[in-house]
């Protein structure tokens, strides 16, 4: 009989916890006449449909993967689901630029931690597909995760009555745990991912914009891909 790993059990627990939160948010919305948590519903969809999308092949190799949840997230922005556009464009330009600079520095420091710890990757990227990997991993994944975790999850936790400090830490923990499939049995890597989520959340709250978090995450992902491709 196949034994379920502790990692899988933890991810199942987190999924059940998110479903419980989703039900609570819906109930809270109904009682307080809030808008339904459609954005959080997209986050639940990402957890359920992680890895689903449109693979594009060349020579029997997947050179690009258009993630379904990425497309849905962009549609949510266009439709301004739960006023997500306000989280992208609010705040003064100077304030956004200042925190974007902090995001770039934070992204660089987190990559340096990755390099010092020599954290291995769980996939290989042929050099001829470098630029596609930059967009697929560096931009597509970063934007999707920031929209869902900092744009919807963090803001919903605060909107539905959770303490700001708890909301910051909790969303970063869930974000890190859901990356266990990318970095199996590597607690150091998961801790760094936790820091990405924590700092991105802090920058989002301080700047009142998702742009600094986008920047941090994109810098972190792209430079991590560059390091993997140049050292493996």
C-alpha positions, -999 to +999 in steps of 0.1 A: +000+000+000+013+034-010+020+057+020+009+093+015+038+117+022+037+143+049+040+170+022+009+158+005-010+156+037+000+192+045-011+204+011-045+186+015-049+203+050-042+237+035-067+231+007-094+221+032-085+252+053-089+274+022-122+259+014-133+266+050-121+302+047-140+305+014-172+294+030-166+318+059-160+347+034-192+339+015-212+337+047-196+370+060-204+387+026-240+376+028-245+388+064-227+421+060-239+428+024-204+427+010-195+418-025-191+381-030-154+369-028-150+361-065-113+368-064-108+344-036-128+319-056-102+322-084-075+314-059-094+282-049-096+274-086-058+278-090-052+253-062-076+228-078-064+234-114-027+239-108-009+228-139-038+231-163-035+252-194-024+252-230+009+235-236+027+246-268+051+220-282+082+221-305+100+190-313+080+171-288+091+195-260+068+219-242+084+253-250+056+274-234+027+268-211-002+293-211-016+288-176-054+288-175-056+306-141-033+333-155-058+340-183-087+339-158-068+363-135-063+388-163-100+386-172-107+393-135-086+425-138-103+436-170-137+430-153-124+446-121-136+417-100-138+428-063-122+462-074-088+446-081-079+475-104-079+498-074-051+477-059-029+481-090-032+518-097-039+534-063-013+553-043+008+582-054+033+577-082+062+587-060+051+562-033+048+534-058+082+541-073+099+542-039+084+508-029+091+494-063+127+502-058+126+484-024+109+455-042+138+452-067+164+453-039+144+427-019+141+405-049+179+407-055+186+398-019+162+369-019+179+355-051+213+359-034+199+338-005+188+311-030+223+311-046+241+310-012+219+281-001+225+264-035+188+255-038+183+231-067+155+234-093+130+207-100+130+211-138+153+217-167+151+246-192+170+241-225+190+272-234+171+278-267+140+285-248+154+311-224+132+340-233+101+319-233+110+306-198+115+342-187+080+350-196+063+317-186+081+314-152+093+349-145+063+370-156+033+348-160+036+329-127+047+361-108+017+382-119-008+354-114+004+346-079+006+383-068-029+390-081-043+360-063-023+360-030-016+397-024-044+411-046-072+389-034-062+367-005-044+392+017-070+420+011-099+395+018-083+384+051-082+420+062-116+429+047-132+401+066-119+410+100-086+393+104-057+411+121-032+427+096-001+410+111-019+376+111-031+382+076+004+390+064+020+359+080-009+335+072-010+344+034+028+340+032+026+306+049-001+293+025+018+307-004+049+288+007+032+255+015+016+255-020+051+256-034+061+223-018+055+205-051+081+228-067+107+223-039+099+189-024+116+181+009+135+214+009+125+235+039+152+262+032+136+268-002+101+269+013+114+294+039+127+317+011+094+315-007+077+324+026+099+355+027+088+364-009+052+362+001+057+381+034+077+409+019+054+412-011+025+415+012+042+441+033+051+462+002+015+459-011+000+472+022+026+500+025+024+512-011-013+506-015-004+490-049+005+456-063+031+470-086+060+467-061+050+431-053+049+424-091+084+438-094+098+419-065+083+386-077+093+390-113+129+400-104+131+370-080+117+345-106+137+357-136+170+359-118+164+324-102+158+310-137+190+328-150+210+312-121+196+277-127+203+280-165+239+292-160+249+267-133+232+235-143 
